Amino acid sequence: MGFNMTGQLGDGTFATNSPFGTNRPELIVPGGVTAVAAGNNHSLFLESDGSLWVMGQNNNGQLGDGTFNNTNLPEEIVSNGVTAIAAGNNHSLFLKSDGSLWGMGYNLQGGLGDGTYVKTNRPEQIVPTGVTAIAAGFEHSLFIKAGGSLWGMGANSTGQLGDGSFLKTNRPVQIVSNGVTAIAGGGLHSLFVKSDGSLWGMGNNYYGQLGDGFVDNNLLGGNDTPEQIVPAPRPVLTTSLVSGINLQFTATCLFGGTFYLLAGTDFTAPFSQWTRIWTNSVTARGTNNFSVTISNALGSGVAQFYILQSPR
């Protein structure tokens, strides 16, 4: 159901007149489908025999059929052996039973991880073996390898790869060395779960999509290293600080990660009730073992500060 101007519903039509789609579920394949994935304007599904099928928009080759033509009927791309699928904005990923990772489609940000920034309309192998799970964001991709290591490639302007930079990459980079069991890619952010059940996130947080109790004031900014979301990390109490110009603090996070300077007087206050300190409308943040200077942050009196520790 939904928008169908490029044939992404696979029902044999193109909805070229308003309302451009259907608001009722319609049967596309009567049986045998085991997995589905939806991109911006294209769709993927797996059948029980391991075959990969696609339909919809194909202007960037995201269907992998060797053309750049849209299709409004499912077409088979791989006849067998596919075990998992993921659809990004205009690119597609799939995993085969031998642990190989394949991709096709848009690649201007390097989301295919093939070492180029050139789109392709045929599936190409990205990683030959050892991949256990895949996820696709808007223009970035994530995958897990045997042993639980997390890898990413593609767009990274908001830190969605979590590699400590804001630089795109057309080759897979390791983000976490072990223990990752599940992944998800959003538009400009990423999430993963570790074997201890903890939830982690990185990337854009303009709408609070990381769930860390903050909302970033920069639409194009974000966290470039993973931070633990659930359970919320406990704060580390620092020294009482007296107001003044060029107020400074130095903090050390035993686990590495990102620091947030927070103000409050109640050590047991819920995470969501802590207050951020703003300096010229920019949140004061420091990385591991980093000294942060805050100018004119306080008016008068003495305030108690906390550091939120975000372990790796």
Contacts in CASP RR format, 6 or more apart in sequence:
PFRMAT RR
TARGET T0000
AUTHOR 0000-0000-0000
METHOD contacts of the structure
MODEL  1
MGFNMTGQLGDGTFATNSPFGTNRPELIVPGGVTAVAAGNNHSLFLESDG
SLWVMGQNNNGQLGDGTFNNTNLPEEIVSNGVTAIAAGNNHSLFLKSDGS
LWGMGYNLQGGLGDGTYVKTNRPEQIVPTGVTAIAAGFEHSLFIKAGGSL
WGMGANSTGQLGDGSFLKTNRPVQIVSNGVTAIAGGGLHSLFVKSDGSLW
GMGNNYYGQLGDGFVDNNLLGGNDTPEQIVPAPRPVLTTSLVSGINLQFT
ATCLFGGTFYLLAGTDFTAPFSQWTRIWTNSVTARGTNNFSVTISNALGS
GVAQFYILQSPR
1 9 0 8 1.000
1 21 0 8 1.000
1 22 0 8 1.000
1 23 0 8 1.000
1 24 0 8 1.000
1 25 0 8 1.000
1 26 0 8 1.000
2 9 0 8 1.000
2 21 0 8 1.000
2 22 0 8 1.000
2 23 0 8 1.000
3 15 0 8 1.000
3 20 0 8 1.000
3 21 0 8 1.000
3 41 0 8 1.000
4 10 0 8 1.000
4 11 0 8 1.000
4 13 0 8 1.000
4 14 0 8 1.000
4 15 0 8 1.000
4 20 0 8 1.000
4 21 0 8 1.000
4 22 0 8 1.000
4 72 0 8 1.000
5 14 0 8 1.000
5 15 0 8 1.000
5 16 0 8 1.000
5 20 0 8 1.000
5 21 0 8 1.000
5 41 0 8 1.000
6 14 0 8 1.000
6 41 0 8 1.000
6 42 0 8 1.000
6 56 0 8 1.000
6 57 0 8 1.000
6 58 0 8 1.000
6 70 0 8 1.000
6 72 0 8 1.000
7 13 0 8 1.000
7 14 0 8 1.000
7 15 0 8 1.000
7 55 0 8 1.000
7 56 0 8 1.000
7 57 0 8 1.000
7 70 0 8 1.000
7 71 0 8 1.000
7 72 0 8 1.000
8 38 0 8 1.000
8 39 0 8 1.000
8 41 0 8 1.000
8 42 0 8 1.000
8 43 0 8 1.000
8 55 0 8 1.000
8 56 0 8 1.000
8 57 0 8 1.000
9 21 0 8 1.000
9 22 0 8 1.000
9 26 0 8 1.000
9 28 0 8 1.000
9 43 0 8 1.000
9 55 0 8 1.000
9 72 0 8 1.000
10 28 0 8 1.000
10 43 0 8 1.000
10 55 0 8 1.000
10 56 0 8 1.000
10 71 0 8 1.000
10 72 0 8 1.000
10 73 0 8 1.000
10 74 0 8 1.000
11 22 0 8 1.000
11 26 0 8 1.000
11 28 0 8 1.000
11 72 0 8 1.000
12 72 0 8 1.000
12 73 0 8 1.000
13 72 0 8 1.000
14 70 0 8 1.000
14 72 0 8 1.000
15 21 0 8 1.000
15 22 0 8 1.000
28 74 0 8 1.000
29 45 0 8 1.000
29 47 0 8 1.000
29 53 0 8 1.000
29 74 0 8 1.000
32 47 0 8 1.000
32 48 0 8 1.000
33 45 0 8 1.000
33 46 0 8 1.000
33 47 0 8 1.000
33 48 0 8 1.000
34 46 0 8 1.000
34 47 0 8 1.000
34 48 0 8 1.000
34 50 0 8 1.000
35 45 0 8 1.000
35 46 0 8 1.000
35 84 0 8 1.000
35 85 0 8 1.000
36 43 0 8 1.000
36 44 0 8 1.000
36 45 0 8 1.000
36 46 0 8 1.000
36 85 0 8 1.000
37 43 0 8 1.000
37 44 0 8 1.000
37 45 0 8 1.000
37 85 0 8 1.000
37 86 0 8 1.000
37 87 0 8 1.000
37 92 0 8 1.000
37 136 0 8 1.000
38 44 0 8 1.000
38 87 0 8 1.000
39 62 0 8 1.000
39 87 0 8 1.000
39 88 0 8 1.000
39 89 0 8 1.000
39 90 0 8 1.000
39 92 0 8 1.000
39 136 0 8 1.000
40 57 0 8 1.000
40 88 0 8 1.000
40 89 0 8 1.000
40 90 0 8 1.000
41 56 0 8 1.000
41 57 0 8 1.000
42 54 0 8 1.000
42 55 0 8 1.000
42 56 0 8 1.000
42 57 0 8 1.000
42 58 0 8 1.000
42 62 0 8 1.000
42 63 0 8 1.000
42 87 0 8 1.000
42 90 0 8 1.000
42 92 0 8 1.000
43 54 0 8 1.000
43 55 0 8 1.000
43 56 0 8 1.000
43 87 0 8 1.000
44 52 0 8 1.000
44 53 0 8 1.000
44 54 0 8 1.000
44 85 0 8 1.000
44 87 0 8 1.000
44 92 0 8 1.000
44 94 0 8 1.000
45 52 0 8 1.000
45 53 0 8 1.000
45 74 0 8 1.000
45 85 0 8 1.000
46 52 0 8 1.000
46 53 0 8 1.000
46 82 0 8 1.000
46 83 0 8 1.000
46 84 0 8 1.000
46 85 0 8 1.000
47 53 0 8 1.000
49 79 0 8 1.000
49 80 0 8 1.000
50 78 0 8 1.000
50 80 0 8 1.000
50 81 0 8 1.000
50 82 0 8 1.000
50 83 0 8 1.000
51 76 0 8 1.000
51 78 0 8 1.000
51 79 0 8 1.000
51 80 0 8 1.000
51 81 0 8 1.000
51 82 0 8 1.000
52 76 0 8 1.000
52 77 0 8 1.000
52 78 0 8 1.000
52 82 0 8 1.000
52 85 0 8 1.000
52 94 0 8 1.000
53 74 0 8 1.000
53 75 0 8 1.000
53 76 0 8 1.000
53 77 0 8 1.000
54 62 0 8 1.000
54 63 0 8 1.000
54 64 0 8 1.000
54 65 0 8 1.000
54 71 0 8 1.000
54 74 0 8 1.000
54 75 0 8 1.000
54 77 0 8 1.000
54 92 0 8 1.000
55 63 0 8 1.000
55 71 0 8 1.000
55 72 0 8 1.000
55 73 0 8 1.000
55 74 0 8 1.000
55 75 0 8 1.000
56 63 0 8 1.000
56 70 0 8 1.000
56 71 0 8 1.000
56 72 0 8 1.000
57 63 0 8 1.000
57 70 0 8 1.000
57 90 0 8 1.000
58 64 0 8 1.000
58 65 0 8 1.000
58 67 0 8 1.000
58 68 0 8 1.000
58 69 0 8 1.000
58 70 0 8 1.000
58 71 0 8 1.000
58 121 0 8 1.000
59 68 0 8 1.000
59 70 0 8 1.000
59 90 0 8 1.000
60 68 0 8 1.000
60 90 0 8 1.000
60 91 0 8 1.000
60 105 0 8 1.000
60 106 0 8 1.000
60 119 0 8 1.000
60 121 0 8 1.000
61 67 0 8 1.000
61 68 0 8 1.000
61 104 0 8 1.000
61 105 0 8 1.000
61 106 0 8 1.000
61 119 0 8 1.000
61 120 0 8 1.000
61 121 0 8 1.000
62 87 0 8 1.000
62 88 0 8 1.000
62 90 0 8 1.000
62 91 0 8 1.000
62 92 0 8 1.000
62 104 0 8 1.000
62 105 0 8 1.000
62 106 0 8 1.000
63 71 0 8 1.000
63 75 0 8 1.000
63 77 0 8 1.000
63 92 0 8 1.000
63 104 0 8 1.000
63 121 0 8 1.000
64 77 0 8 1.000
64 92 0 8 1.000
64 104 0 8 1.000
64 105 0 8 1.000
64 120 0 8 1.000
64 121 0 8 1.000
64 122 0 8 1.000
64 123 0 8 1.000
65 71 0 8 1.000
65 75 0 8 1.000
65 77 0 8 1.000
65 121 0 8 1.000
66 121 0 8 1.000
66 122 0 8 1.000
67 121 0 8 1.000
68 121 0 8 1.000
77 123 0 8 1.000
78 94 0 8 1.000
78 96 0 8 1.000
78 123 0 8 1.000
81 96 0 8 1.000
81 97 0 8 1.000
82 94 0 8 1.000
82 95 0 8 1.000
82 96 0 8 1.000
82 97 0 8 1.000
83 95 0 8 1.000
83 96 0 8 1.000
83 97 0 8 1.000
83 99 0 8 1.000
84 94 0 8 1.000
84 95 0 8 1.000
84 133 0 8 1.000
84 134 0 8 1.000
85 92 0 8 1.000
85 93 0 8 1.000
85 94 0 8 1.000
85 95 0 8 1.000
85 134 0 8 1.000
86 92 0 8 1.000
86 93 0 8 1.000
86 94 0 8 1.000
86 134 0 8 1.000
86 135 0 8 1.000
86 136 0 8 1.000
86 141 0 8 1.000
87 93 0 8 1.000
87 136 0 8 1.000
88 136 0 8 1.000
88 137 0 8 1.000
88 138 0 8 1.000
88 139 0 8 1.000
88 141 0 8 1.000
89 106 0 8 1.000
89 137 0 8 1.000
89 138 0 8 1.000
89 139 0 8 1.000
89 187 0 8 1.000
90 105 0 8 1.000
90 106 0 8 1.000
90 139 0 8 1.000
91 103 0 8 1.000
91 104 0 8 1.000
91 105 0 8 1.000
91 106 0 8 1.000
91 107 0 8 1.000
91 111 0 8 1.000
91 112 0 8 1.000
91 136 0 8 1.000
91 139 0 8 1.000
91 141 0 8 1.000
92 103 0 8 1.000
92 104 0 8 1.000
92 105 0 8 1.000
92 136 0 8 1.000
93 101 0 8 1.000
93 102 0 8 1.000
93 103 0 8 1.000
93 134 0 8 1.000
93 136 0 8 1.000
93 141 0 8 1.000
93 143 0 8 1.000
94 101 0 8 1.000
94 102 0 8 1.000
94 103 0 8 1.000
94 123 0 8 1.000
94 134 0 8 1.000
95 101 0 8 1.000
95 102 0 8 1.000
95 131 0 8 1.000
95 132 0 8 1.000
95 133 0 8 1.000
95 134 0 8 1.000
95 143 0 8 1.000
96 102 0 8 1.000
98 129 0 8 1.000
99 127 0 8 1.000
99 129 0 8 1.000
99 130 0 8 1.000
99 131 0 8 1.000
99 132 0 8 1.000
100 125 0 8 1.000
100 127 0 8 1.000
100 128 0 8 1.000
100 129 0 8 1.000
100 130 0 8 1.000
100 131 0 8 1.000
101 125 0 8 1.000
101 126 0 8 1.000
101 127 0 8 1.000
101 131 0 8 1.000
101 134 0 8 1.000
101 143 0 8 1.000
102 123 0 8 1.000
102 124 0 8 1.000
102 125 0 8 1.000
102 126 0 8 1.000
103 112 0 8 1.000
103 114 0 8 1.000
103 120 0 8 1.000
103 123 0 8 1.000
103 124 0 8 1.000
103 126 0 8 1.000
104 112 0 8 1.000
104 120 0 8 1.000
104 121 0 8 1.000
104 122 0 8 1.000
104 123 0 8 1.000
104 124 0 8 1.000
105 112 0 8 1.000
105 119 0 8 1.000
105 120 0 8 1.000
105 121 0 8 1.000
106 119 0 8 1.000
106 139 0 8 1.000
107 113 0 8 1.000
107 114 0 8 1.000
107 116 0 8 1.000
107 117 0 8 1.000
107 118 0 8 1.000
107 119 0 8 1.000
107 120 0 8 1.000
107 170 0 8 1.000
108 117 0 8 1.000
108 119 0 8 1.000
108 139 0 8 1.000
109 117 0 8 1.000
109 139 0 8 1.000
109 140 0 8 1.000
109 154 0 8 1.000
109 155 0 8 1.000
109 168 0 8 1.000
110 116 0 8 1.000
110 117 0 8 1.000
110 139 0 8 1.000
110 153 0 8 1.000
110 154 0 8 1.000
110 155 0 8 1.000
110 168 0 8 1.000
110 169 0 8 1.000
110 170 0 8 1.000
111 139 0 8 1.000
111 140 0 8 1.000
111 141 0 8 1.000
111 153 0 8 1.000
111 154 0 8 1.000
111 155 0 8 1.000
111 170 0 8 1.000
112 120 0 8 1.000
112 124 0 8 1.000
112 126 0 8 1.000
112 141 0 8 1.000
112 153 0 8 1.000
112 170 0 8 1.000
113 126 0 8 1.000
113 141 0 8 1.000
113 153 0 8 1.000
113 154 0 8 1.000
113 169 0 8 1.000
113 170 0 8 1.000
113 171 0 8 1.000
113 172 0 8 1.000
114 120 0 8 1.000
114 124 0 8 1.000
114 126 0 8 1.000
114 170 0 8 1.000
115 170 0 8 1.000
115 171 0 8 1.000
116 170 0 8 1.000
117 170 0 8 1.000
126 172 0 8 1.000
127 143 0 8 1.000
127 145 0 8 1.000
127 172 0 8 1.000
130 145 0 8 1.000
130 146 0 8 1.000
131 143 0 8 1.000
131 144 0 8 1.000
131 145 0 8 1.000
131 146 0 8 1.000
132 144 0 8 1.000
132 145 0 8 1.000
132 146 0 8 1.000
132 148 0 8 1.000
133 143 0 8 1.000
133 144 0 8 1.000
133 182 0 8 1.000
133 183 0 8 1.000
134 141 0 8 1.000
134 142 0 8 1.000
134 143 0 8 1.000
134 144 0 8 1.000
134 183 0 8 1.000
135 141 0 8 1.000
135 142 0 8 1.000
135 143 0 8 1.000
135 183 0 8 1.000
135 184 0 8 1.000
135 185 0 8 1.000
135 190 0 8 1.000
136 142 0 8 1.000
136 185 0 8 1.000
137 160 0 8 1.000
137 185 0 8 1.000
137 186 0 8 1.000
137 187 0 8 1.000
137 190 0 8 1.000
138 155 0 8 1.000
138 186 0 8 1.000
138 187 0 8 1.000
138 188 0 8 1.000
139 154 0 8 1.000
139 155 0 8 1.000
140 152 0 8 1.000
140 153 0 8 1.000
140 154 0 8 1.000
140 155 0 8 1.000
140 156 0 8 1.000
140 160 0 8 1.000
140 161 0 8 1.000
140 185 0 8 1.000
140 190 0 8 1.000
141 152 0 8 1.000
141 153 0 8 1.000
141 154 0 8 1.000
142 150 0 8 1.000
142 151 0 8 1.000
142 152 0 8 1.000
142 183 0 8 1.000
142 185 0 8 1.000
142 190 0 8 1.000
142 192 0 8 1.000
143 150 0 8 1.000
143 151 0 8 1.000
143 152 0 8 1.000
143 172 0 8 1.000
143 183 0 8 1.000
144 150 0 8 1.000
144 151 0 8 1.000
144 180 0 8 1.000
144 181 0 8 1.000
144 182 0 8 1.000
144 183 0 8 1.000
145 151 0 8 1.000
147 178 0 8 1.000
147 179 0 8 1.000
148 176 0 8 1.000
148 178 0 8 1.000
148 179 0 8 1.000
148 180 0 8 1.000
148 181 0 8 1.000
148 195 0 8 1.000
149 174 0 8 1.000
149 176 0 8 1.000
149 177 0 8 1.000
149 178 0 8 1.000
149 179 0 8 1.000
149 180 0 8 1.000
150 174 0 8 1.000
150 175 0 8 1.000
150 176 0 8 1.000
150 180 0 8 1.000
150 183 0 8 1.000
150 192 0 8 1.000
151 172 0 8 1.000
151 173 0 8 1.000
151 174 0 8 1.000
151 175 0 8 1.000
152 161 0 8 1.000
152 163 0 8 1.000
152 169 0 8 1.000
152 172 0 8 1.000
152 173 0 8 1.000
152 175 0 8 1.000
153 161 0 8 1.000
153 169 0 8 1.000
153 170 0 8 1.000
153 171 0 8 1.000
153 172 0 8 1.000
153 173 0 8 1.000
154 161 0 8 1.000
154 168 0 8 1.000
154 169 0 8 1.000
154 170 0 8 1.000
155 168 0 8 1.000
155 188 0 8 1.000
156 162 0 8 1.000
156 163 0 8 1.000
156 165 0 8 1.000
156 166 0 8 1.000
156 167 0 8 1.000
156 168 0 8 1.000
156 169 0 8 1.000
156 224 0 8 1.000
157 166 0 8 1.000
157 168 0 8 1.000
157 188 0 8 1.000
157 220 0 8 1.000
157 221 0 8 1.000
158 166 0 8 1.000
158 188 0 8 1.000
158 189 0 8 1.000
158 203 0 8 1.000
158 204 0 8 1.000
158 220 0 8 1.000
158 221 0 8 1.000
158 222 0 8 1.000
159 165 0 8 1.000
159 166 0 8 1.000
159 202 0 8 1.000
159 203 0 8 1.000
159 204 0 8 1.000
159 221 0 8 1.000
159 222 0 8 1.000
159 223 0 8 1.000
159 224 0 8 1.000
160 185 0 8 1.000
160 186 0 8 1.000
160 187 0 8 1.000
160 188 0 8 1.000
160 189 0 8 1.000
160 190 0 8 1.000
160 202 0 8 1.000
160 203 0 8 1.000
160 204 0 8 1.000
161 169 0 8 1.000
161 173 0 8 1.000
161 175 0 8 1.000
161 190 0 8 1.000
161 202 0 8 1.000
161 224 0 8 1.000
162 175 0 8 1.000
162 190 0 8 1.000
162 202 0 8 1.000
162 203 0 8 1.000
162 223 0 8 1.000
162 224 0 8 1.000
162 225 0 8 1.000
162 226 0 8 1.000
163 169 0 8 1.000
163 173 0 8 1.000
163 174 0 8 1.000
163 175 0 8 1.000
163 224 0 8 1.000
163 225 0 8 1.000
164 224 0 8 1.000
164 225 0 8 1.000
165 224 0 8 1.000
166 221 0 8 1.000
166 224 0 8 1.000
175 226 0 8 1.000
176 192 0 8 1.000
176 194 0 8 1.000
176 226 0 8 1.000
176 312 0 8 1.000
179 194 0 8 1.000
179 195 0 8 1.000
180 192 0 8 1.000
180 193 0 8 1.000
180 194 0 8 1.000
180 195 0 8 1.000
181 193 0 8 1.000
181 194 0 8 1.000
181 195 0 8 1.000
181 197 0 8 1.000
182 192 0 8 1.000
182 193 0 8 1.000
183 190 0 8 1.000
183 191 0 8 1.000
183 192 0 8 1.000
183 193 0 8 1.000
184 190 0 8 1.000
184 191 0 8 1.000
184 192 0 8 1.000
185 191 0 8 1.000
186 209 0 8 1.000
187 204 0 8 1.000
188 203 0 8 1.000
188 204 0 8 1.000
189 201 0 8 1.000
189 202 0 8 1.000
189 203 0 8 1.000
189 204 0 8 1.000
189 205 0 8 1.000
189 209 0 8 1.000
189 210 0 8 1.000
190 201 0 8 1.000
190 202 0 8 1.000
190 203 0 8 1.000
191 199 0 8 1.000
191 200 0 8 1.000
191 201 0 8 1.000
191 229 0 8 1.000
192 199 0 8 1.000
192 200 0 8 1.000
192 201 0 8 1.000
192 226 0 8 1.000
193 199 0 8 1.000
193 200 0 8 1.000
194 200 0 8 1.000
197 230 0 8 1.000
198 228 0 8 1.000
198 229 0 8 1.000
198 230 0 8 1.000
198 231 0 8 1.000
199 228 0 8 1.000
199 229 0 8 1.000
199 230 0 8 1.000
200 226 0 8 1.000
200 227 0 8 1.000
200 228 0 8 1.000
200 229 0 8 1.000
201 210 0 8 1.000
201 212 0 8 1.000
201 223 0 8 1.000
201 226 0 8 1.000
201 227 0 8 1.000
201 229 0 8 1.000
202 210 0 8 1.000
202 222 0 8 1.000
202 223 0 8 1.000
202 224 0 8 1.000
202 225 0 8 1.000
202 226 0 8 1.000
202 227 0 8 1.000
203 210 0 8 1.000
203 221 0 8 1.000
203 222 0 8 1.000
203 223 0 8 1.000
203 224 0 8 1.000
204 216 0 8 1.000
204 219 0 8 1.000
204 220 0 8 1.000
204 221 0 8 1.000
204 222 0 8 1.000
205 211 0 8 1.000
205 212 0 8 1.000
205 214 0 8 1.000
205 215 0 8 1.000
205 216 0 8 1.000
205 221 0 8 1.000
205 222 0 8 1.000
205 223 0 8 1.000
206 215 0 8 1.000
206 216 0 8 1.000
206 217 0 8 1.000
206 218 0 8 1.000
206 219 0 8 1.000
206 221 0 8 1.000
207 215 0 8 1.000
208 214 0 8 1.000
208 215 0 8 1.000
208 216 0 8 1.000
210 223 0 8 1.000
210 227 0 8 1.000
210 229 0 8 1.000
211 229 0 8 1.000
212 227 0 8 1.000
212 229 0 8 1.000
212 232 0 8 1.000
212 271 0 8 1.000
213 271 0 8 1.000
213 272 0 8 1.000
213 274 0 8 1.000
214 260 0 8 1.000
214 276 0 8 1.000
214 283 0 8 1.000
216 222 0 8 1.000
216 283 0 8 1.000
217 281 0 8 1.000
217 282 0 8 1.000
217 283 0 8 1.000
223 258 0 8 1.000
225 257 0 8 1.000
225 258 0 8 1.000
225 287 0 8 1.000
225 310 0 8 1.000
225 312 0 8 1.000
226 312 0 8 1.000
227 233 0 8 1.000
227 257 0 8 1.000
227 258 0 8 1.000
227 310 0 8 1.000
228 310 0 8 1.000
228 311 0 8 1.000
232 271 0 8 1.000
233 308 0 8 1.000
233 309 0 8 1.000
233 310 0 8 1.000
233 311 0 8 1.000
234 309 0 8 1.000
235 262 0 8 1.000
235 267 0 8 1.000
235 274 0 8 1.000
235 306 0 8 1.000
235 307 0 8 1.000
235 308 0 8 1.000
235 309 0 8 1.000
236 251 0 8 1.000
236 253 0 8 1.000
236 306 0 8 1.000
236 307 0 8 1.000
236 308 0 8 1.000
236 309 0 8 1.000
237 267 0 8 1.000
237 306 0 8 1.000
237 307 0 8 1.000
238 249 0 8 1.000
238 251 0 8 1.000
238 305 0 8 1.000
238 306 0 8 1.000
238 307 0 8 1.000
239 249 0 8 1.000
239 305 0 8 1.000
240 302 0 8 1.000
240 303 0 8 1.000
240 304 0 8 1.000
240 305 0 8 1.000
241 247 0 8 1.000
241 249 0 8 1.000
241 298 0 8 1.000
241 302 0 8 1.000
241 303 0 8 1.000
241 304 0 8 1.000
241 305 0 8 1.000
242 301 0 8 1.000
242 302 0 8 1.000
243 297 0 8 1.000
243 298 0 8 1.000
243 299 0 8 1.000
243 300 0 8 1.000
243 301 0 8 1.000
243 302 0 8 1.000
243 303 0 8 1.000
244 296 0 8 1.000
244 298 0 8 1.000
244 299 0 8 1.000
245 295 0 8 1.000
245 296 0 8 1.000
246 293 0 8 1.000
246 294 0 8 1.000
246 295 0 8 1.000
247 293 0 8 1.000
247 294 0 8 1.000
247 295 0 8 1.000
247 297 0 8 1.000
247 298 0 8 1.000
248 291 0 8 1.000
248 292 0 8 1.000
248 293 0 8 1.000
248 294 0 8 1.000
249 261 0 8 1.000
249 291 0 8 1.000
249 292 0 8 1.000
249 305 0 8 1.000
249 307 0 8 1.000
250 289 0 8 1.000
250 290 0 8 1.000
250 291 0 8 1.000
251 259 0 8 1.000
251 290 0 8 1.000
251 307 0 8 1.000
252 288 0 8 1.000
252 289 0 8 1.000
253 259 0 8 1.000
253 288 0 8 1.000
253 289 0 8 1.000
253 307 0 8 1.000
253 309 0 8 1.000
253 310 0 8 1.000
253 311 0 8 1.000
254 309 0 8 1.000
254 311 0 8 1.000
255 309 0 8 1.000
255 310 0 8 1.000
255 311 0 8 1.000
255 312 0 8 1.000
256 288 0 8 1.000
256 310 0 8 1.000
256 311 0 8 1.000
256 312 0 8 1.000
257 287 0 8 1.000
257 288 0 8 1.000
257 309 0 8 1.000
257 310 0 8 1.000
257 311 0 8 1.000
257 312 0 8 1.000
258 285 0 8 1.000
258 286 0 8 1.000
258 287 0 8 1.000
258 310 0 8 1.000
259 285 0 8 1.000
259 286 0 8 1.000
259 287 0 8 1.000
259 288 0 8 1.000
259 290 0 8 1.000
259 292 0 8 1.000
259 307 0 8 1.000
259 308 0 8 1.000
259 309 0 8 1.000
259 310 0 8 1.000
260 276 0 8 1.000
260 283 0 8 1.000
260 285 0 8 1.000
260 307 0 8 1.000
260 308 0 8 1.000
260 310 0 8 1.000
261 276 0 8 1.000
261 277 0 8 1.000
261 283 0 8 1.000
261 284 0 8 1.000
261 285 0 8 1.000
261 286 0 8 1.000
261 292 0 8 1.000
261 294 0 8 1.000
261 305 0 8 1.000
261 307 0 8 1.000
262 274 0 8 1.000
262 275 0 8 1.000
262 276 0 8 1.000
262 277 0 8 1.000
262 305 0 8 1.000
262 306 0 8 1.000
262 307 0 8 1.000
262 308 0 8 1.000
263 274 0 8 1.000
263 275 0 8 1.000
263 276 0 8 1.000
263 277 0 8 1.000
263 303 0 8 1.000
263 304 0 8 1.000
263 305 0 8 1.000
263 306 0 8 1.000
264 274 0 8 1.000
264 275 0 8 1.000
264 303 0 8 1.000
264 304 0 8 1.000
264 305 0 8 1.000
264 306 0 8 1.000
265 303 0 8 1.000
265 304 0 8 1.000
267 306 0 8 1.000
274 306 0 8 1.000
274 308 0 8 1.000
276 283 0 8 1.000
277 283 0 8 1.000
277 284 0 8 1.000
277 294 0 8 1.000
277 297 0 8 1.000
278 284 0 8 1.000
279 294 0 8 1.000
279 295 0 8 1.000
279 296 0 8 1.000
279 297 0 8 1.000
284 292 0 8 1.000
284 294 0 8 1.000
284 297 0 8 1.000
285 292 0 8 1.000
286 292 0 8 1.000
END
